[in-house]
């Protein structure tokens, strides 16, 4: 193994925003194989530092790849699929930050983290299914030894050994309950409606905000900012709301005792700023 091999891979990872998303994704498989080969050599030479560095580079490549795939899914209108990939990015960044400075933007990790959070904030998902399990059997992913409070192994959860991270494999578990929560441990558990006639799952969510930003971006690493404020919207938009109905500002007060006495209804307002001018045919959007 040559030091130049890792330097070439490092240079490749640092140039993630230079190439188009399609070209980058097409080359990812070859880079993964080179990293795998490099790690095998490092492990055989008991070079633990290099094996750990390769693991970090593998994580960085996965983060970049999942972010680019998520952006591609957004462009294709596959919003839930993109949501799941953004969650993977979030998890992978969490694992990496223990071993590598993710705030350093050499590999665009800080930008990926920021834009992932911004995209997530635009999604209409508010509630999630959260299952509760009783773990009956768990083992170490590295040595296979069954783990319990009284039966630990020598490996520390989350640490890197021979280029692999120690985690727990769940061999047996019992589902205890499922709750509806706002801040889930697993964000992919989004509840969807079921068509009563076909019995098939239906995606009933409004993705207009995510779609607007995606249409305004030319490439995945084009920077953008989102800022939520509040503005008064004219009462003419709410002629269908009765005086004694709940105020459309969602204060849980009656309309007549809330915004009806003001110049307009106080509603959330989203401001989007693109670092690169968006396409001229980007239509305006109104979020009410």
Secondary structure as GFF3:
##gff-version 3
##sequence-region A 1 288
A	DSSP	alpha_helix	3	14	.	.	.	ID=ss1
A	DSSP	alpha_helix	21	44	.	.	.	ID=ss2
A	DSSP	alpha_helix	48	75	.	.	.	ID=ss3
A	DSSP	alpha_helix	79	97	.	.	.	ID=ss4
A	DSSP	three_ten_helix	105	107	.	.	.	ID=ss5
A	DSSP	alpha_helix	109	122	.	.	.	ID=ss6
A	DSSP	beta_strand	128	140	.	.	.	ID=ss7
A	DSSP	beta_strand	160	161	.	.	.	ID=ss8
A	DSSP	beta_strand	164	165	.	.	.	ID=ss9
A	DSSP	beta_strand	168	181	.	.	.	ID=ss10
A	DSSP	beta_strand	193	194	.	.	.	ID=ss11
A	DSSP	beta_strand	201	202	.	.	.	ID=ss12
A	DSSP	alpha_helix	208	216	.	.	.	ID=ss13
A	DSSP	beta_strand	224	233	.	.	.	ID=ss14
A	DSSP	three_ten_helix	235	238	.	.	.	ID=ss15
A	DSSP	three_ten_helix	255	257	.	.	.	ID=ss16
A	DSSP	three_ten_helix	259	261	.	.	.	ID=ss17
A	DSSP	beta_strand	265	274	.	.	.	ID=ss18
###
